[in-house]
Amino acid sequence: MISLNFTVYAIITLLLWVMGVLLLGISKNNKTLKVFGISLLVGGSFLITIFLINLWVTLDRPPMRTLGETRLWYSLFLSLIGLIFYWRWKYYWFVIYSFALSGLF
């Protein structure tokens, strides 16, 4: 049986996102810190994706019925949009904004 302890997933995801945003912010010209920060952000987004897949399998339906379930999708897509914007245009302020909103949801 798959364990769906949302609190554990949420805390680990938020920690990865906060550390990733902070590392991305302090890495002016340090490419290693920048890559590690982006890796933490991707890892947090991957973790929330794994939680959504597990929730989908456990419920035997897409988790889109309640407001709480749809907020998980908002969180996932906002984090992915933030990563795409940073990859394409290097907008650090948008990374902060998108991941703060993702954490809120």
N, C-alpha and C positions, 0 to 999 in steps of 0.2 A: 504494500500500500504506500502510496506517495504521501509524504507529510507536507501539508500546506500551512506552514506557520508563517503567516504574512508578516508578523512583527520582525522575525529574523531576516527575511528577505528585504524588508523595508530598511532596517537599520544598516545592513551590509551595503545595500545599494546607495543609501544616502551618504555613508562614509566614503565609499568609492568616488561618488560624484563630488563631494566636498574636497577631498584630497586631490582629485583630478583638476578641478577648477583652480585650486590654490597653486598647484604645481605649474599649471599653464600660465597663471598670472605672474609667478616669480621667475619664469624662464624667459628672460629677455633674448639672449643670444645662445643659450645653452640648449642645443638640439636634443641631448639626452633627456633632460628634464621635460622638455616639450613632448617628446615621444612617450615618455612614461606617464605624463598627465593625460594625454589622449588615450593611452591604453587603459588607464583607470576609468575614464569616462565611458569607453566602449565596454569595459567589463561590467560596469553598473547597468548599462543599457541591456547587455546580454543577460544579466541576472534577472532583470524585470521581464525580459522576453521568456526566459525559462519558467518563471513563475506563472506567466499568462498561459503558456502551453500546458503546464501541469494543471492549472485551474480548469482549462478547457477540457482536458481529458477526464478530470475528476467529476466535473459537472455534466459531462456528456452533451454539452451544448456550448456555443460561443459565449464567453462571459461578457454579454452586452445587455443583459436584461435589467439590471438595477443601476442606479446612479453611481454607486461605489465601484461596480465592475467597469463601467465606461470610463471612469476617472483613471483606471489603470491603463487603458488605451491612450488617453490623453498624455499621461506621463511618458509612456513609451514613445509616442510619435513626436512629442516636443523635444525629447532628448535626441532622437534621431535627426530632427530638423536642425537642432543646434549644432550637432556634429557636422552635418552637411554644410551648413553656413560657414563654420570655422574652416573646414577643409577647402571650400571654394574661395571664400573672400577674406579669411583670417580676421573675422569680427569677434574679438574677445568679449566685447560687451554683450553680444548676442548669446554667447555660450553661458555667461553668467545669468542672463535673463531667462533663457530656455531651461537651464537646469534648476534654477530657483523655482520656476513654475512647475517643473516636473516633480520636484521634491514636495511642493505644496499639494499637488494632486495625489 
